[in-house]
Amino acid sequence: TTTPSTQKTDFTIDGVRKTAFYSPTGTYLGLTQQVAYKSIPLSAQNEITGDYKDYTVGQVIRFEASDENVSSFYRTLAIDSPEKLDYFVDLKKAGSEILVRVTEHGSVFFFKQVK
């Protein structure tokens, strides 16, 4: 799949589905895979439970940026403080869906209103 800012390819390794992202020129940007909610840091789980108590946790995506392209890929996502590893947690409640970004150190940030 190609967009103006990225290309992506889906594949499976050892039964785990992953997606690799590349720049339009073919530079490797990072890798995603779906993970269990318990994979995110416990401090983040506690913060999400407190701050988003009316929401239900949906899909959790683990994103590992390439060493060389951490800042360039995150710039396309409008993220000012890039990390090598982040989780994106889908949260839903009646009539609303949002994504929060969780760093590998447990910080939680609102990322995007989905609906």
ROKETOR-320381 format. One line per 8 residues: number of its first residue (from 0); their letters; for each residue z, y, x of C-alpha. Coordinates in nm, 2 decimals, always signed. Example, Ala and Ser with C-alpha at 12.3 -4.5 7.8 and 13.67 -1.06 7.14 Angstrom:
2
0	as	+0.78:-0.45:+1.23 ~ +0.71:-0.11:+1.37;
This chain:
115
0	tttpstqk	+0.00:+0.00:+0.00 ~ -0.09:+0.34:+0.13 ~ +0.04:+0.69:+0.04 ~ -0.05:+1.02:+0.21 ~ +0.26:+0.99:+0.43 ~ +0.31:+0.61:+0.48 ~ +0.16:+0.27:+0.47 ~ +0.37:-0.04:+0.38;
8	tdftidgv	+0.33:-0.41:+0.40 ~ +0.55:-0.68:+0.23 ~ +0.62:-1.01:+0.40 ~ +0.88:-1.29:+0.40 ~ +1.08:-1.42:+0.70 ~ +1.32:-1.72:+0.65 ~ +1.30:-1.67:+0.28 ~ +1.40:-1.30:+0.29;
16	rktafysp	+1.15:-1.05:+0.15 ~ +1.10:-0.74:+0.37 ~ +0.88:-0.43:+0.37 ~ +0.76:-0.26:+0.69 ~ +0.66:+0.10:+0.69 ~ +0.40:+0.27:+0.91 ~ +0.27:+0.62:+0.96 ~ -0.09:+0.68:+0.84;
24	tgtylglt	-0.19:+0.64:+1.21 ~ -0.02:+0.30:+1.23 ~ +0.31:+0.39:+1.41 ~ +0.60:+0.16:+1.30 ~ +0.86:+0.36:+1.11 ~ +1.11:+0.11:+0.98 ~ +1.20:-0.20:+0.78 ~ +1.36:-0.25:+0.44;
32	qqvayksi	+1.51:-0.55:+0.25 ~ +1.72:-0.59:-0.06 ~ +2.09:-0.68:+0.02 ~ +2.40:-0.74:-0.18 ~ +2.62:-0.45:-0.27 ~ +2.91:-0.60:-0.07 ~ +2.69:-0.54:+0.24 ~ +2.76:-0.17:+0.24;
40	plsaqnei	+3.08:-0.04:+0.41 ~ +3.39:-0.09:+0.20 ~ +3.48:+0.28:+0.22 ~ +3.14:+0.36:+0.06 ~ +3.20:+0.11:-0.21 ~ +3.53:+0.27:-0.29 ~ +3.37:+0.62:-0.29 ~ +3.09:+0.51:-0.53;
48	tgdykdyt	+3.34:+0.34:-0.76 ~ +3.54:+0.66:-0.78 ~ +3.26:+0.92:-0.78 ~ +3.02:+0.73:-1.00 ~ +3.25:+0.53:-1.22 ~ +3.03:+0.56:-1.53 ~ +2.74:+0.40:-1.34 ~ +2.64:+0.04:-1.29;
56	vgqvirfe	+2.52:-0.07:-0.94 ~ +2.16:-0.19:-0.94 ~ +1.95:-0.28:-0.64 ~ +2.07:-0.21:-0.29 ~ +1.81:-0.16:-0.02 ~ +1.89:-0.17:+0.36 ~ +1.66:+0.05:+0.57 ~ +1.65:+0.02:+0.94;
64	asdenvss	+1.45:+0.29:+1.11 ~ +1.25:+0.23:+1.43 ~ +1.42:+0.36:+1.75 ~ +1.13:+0.59:+1.83 ~ +1.07:+0.73:+1.48 ~ +1.41:+0.78:+1.32 ~ +1.38:+1.16:+1.28 ~ +1.00:+1.17:+1.19;
72	fyrtlaid	+1.04:+0.91:+0.90 ~ +1.35:+1.08:+0.76 ~ +1.17:+1.41:+0.77 ~ +0.93:+1.26:+0.51 ~ +1.23:+1.18:+0.29 ~ +1.38:+1.53:+0.33 ~ +1.69:+1.39:+0.51 ~ +1.84:+1.63:+0.76;
80	spekldyf	+2.08:+1.38:+0.93 ~ +1.89:+1.07:+1.02 ~ +2.06:+0.74:+1.09 ~ +1.92:+0.42:+1.24 ~ +2.06:+0.22:+0.95 ~ +2.11:+0.33:+0.59 ~ +2.15:+0.18:+0.25 ~ +2.00:+0.31:-0.07;
88	vdlkkags	+2.20:+0.22:-0.38 ~ +2.05:+0.24:-0.73 ~ +2.30:+0.35:-0.99 ~ +2.24:+0.35:-1.36 ~ +2.40:+0.47:-1.68 ~ +2.27:+0.54:-2.03 ~ +1.97:+0.76:-1.99 ~ +2.02:+0.83:-1.62;
96	eilvrvte	+1.93:+0.66:-1.29 ~ +2.01:+0.79:-0.94 ~ +1.99:+0.68:-0.58 ~ +2.26:+0.74:-0.33 ~ +2.23:+0.71:+0.04 ~ +2.50:+0.53:+0.23 ~ +2.52:+0.55:+0.61 ~ +2.62:+0.26:+0.83;
104	hgsvfffk	+2.95:+0.45:+0.89 ~ +3.02:+0.46:+0.51 ~ +2.93:+0.82:+0.42 ~ +2.78:+0.85:+0.07 ~ +2.52:+1.12:-0.02 ~ +2.33:+1.19:-0.34 ~ +1.97:+1.11:-0.26 ~ +1.75:+1.13:-0.57;
112	qvk	+1.74:+1.16:-0.95 ~ +1.52:+0.87:-1.06 ~ +1.54:+0.94:-1.43;
